[in-house]
Amino acid sequence: MKNWPLWEIFVRSKAGLSHKHFGSLHAADEAMAIENARDVYCRRNEGVSIWVVKSEHITASDPADADPLFEPAKDKVYRHPTFYVLPDEVGHM
């Protein structure tokens, strides 16, 4: 098991929603990772879809670099429609 790769697990709880990161686990291959993810993270029928991604394939930004990384977006308020009022009937937005 110590040679098995680490997999990141993403689960969609119901149709129409986004996948969310649920955790990590070790598995020999993607099929085993999906089965183990189902057993570990979806024991009570919490999901309708599981994605597994080898951790080595994920690249993340450093939180310490957040200001310079996201600074260009701050002067483009027209891209952020926060001034719109959404009706209650609009879900998951």
N, C-alpha and C positions, 0 to 999 in steps of 0.2 A: 504494500500500500504506500510506502514512503516514496515510491517512484511514480505513483499515479499523479497526473496533473490536477491542478486546482481549477474548478469550474465556478463561474458566477451564475447564479440562478435568478431568472426573471419570470414572474408569474402574472398572468392576467386573471383577475378574480372573476370577471364576467364579460360577456361579449359587449363590445363597444368601448371598453375602458382600455387604458394603456397598460403595458406590462410594467411591473415595478420590481425593483431589486429586492429579493427576499433573503439572500445570503450566499454562502459559498460552501462547496464540498469537494472532496477528492473522489475521482472515479477513473476507471481505466479508459473509457471511451465515452462518446456522446450518448450512446444508447443507455449505458449504465448511469450516466449523469442524469438523464431524464427520469429513469426509474427511481433512482435514489432521491432526486428532488421531489418527485411525487410522494414518496414515502415519508420524507422529512418535512416538507413544507405544505403539502396538500392532504394531510391525513383526514381532515374533516370536510372534504369536498370544497376547499377554498378556491380552486382554480378551474379554468376552462382551457388554458394554454400555458405551456412551459417553454421558455427559451433557455438554453445553456450555452455559455460562451467561455472558452478557455481564458483564464485570467491573464495569461501572457499576451493575449491579443487585444487587451484593453489598455488604452493610453488615456490618462486623465491630466487635466490641468492642475497646477499647484494652487491651492487656496491662497497662498501668499501673493500670487500674481493676479488675483482677481481684479484689482483696481486698474492696472494697465491693460489687462486683457479685455475688460468690458467697458472701458472708458469711451471708445468710439460710439457705442450705442446710446450713451446718456444724452447726447445732443440731438437725437433724432426722436423726439417725443411723438411725432406723427406715426411712428411705427408701433407705438404702444397705446392701443385704444382703451386706456383706463378711464376715459371720460364718458364712455357709453354706458347707459343703464340697460342691463339685460333683464328681460322678463323672467319671472320665477320658473316658467315652463321650460326654459332653456337649461338643460342639465349637462353636467360634466364639462363645463367650459371654464 
